[in-house]
Amino acid sequence: MIVVFDGQCLLCNGWVQFLLRHDHARRIRFASIQSTAGQQLLAQAGLQVEGLQTLLVIDGSHRWQHTAAILRVLHVLGWPWRLAWVGWLVPAPLRDALYRWVARHRYRIWGRSDTCMLPSAETAERFLDVLPPGRIFQK
């Protein structure tokens, strides 16, 4: 599973740090939208970096955005995070409207970094990079 996130968004960076702490099986990898790998994954999903207001989660041939992406990732973390499945009971238009509002205001509320987050030496292998001609590998 790959989580494509905004590396300059402090809320997004907090989400990645949360996932790194709780993904004990180390099933989740990451790509920032500012990286070549992230931009390639967004393009494959038909999304553009400019004005992007969604989290993208890719697992094989499946892609999720907005609240579906969050719920899918929490499911992968296992218990107790899997309990978030109850979020599926809320209709997607309602869940995603709140998600889009938070996404639009994320820099104003949580802040923005001028640089992308740098992974620690212990987690660096979980962040993607790209080799020509578009082959994805782990750093």
Buried (B, 14 or more C-beta within 10 A) or exposed (E): BBBBBBBBBBBBBEBBBBBBEBBEEEBBBBBBBBBBBBBBBBEEBEBEEEEBBBBBBBBEEEBBBBBBBBBBBBBBBEEEBEEBEEBEEEEEEEBBEEBBEEBEEBBEEBEBBEEBBEBEEEBEEBBBEBEEEEEBEEE
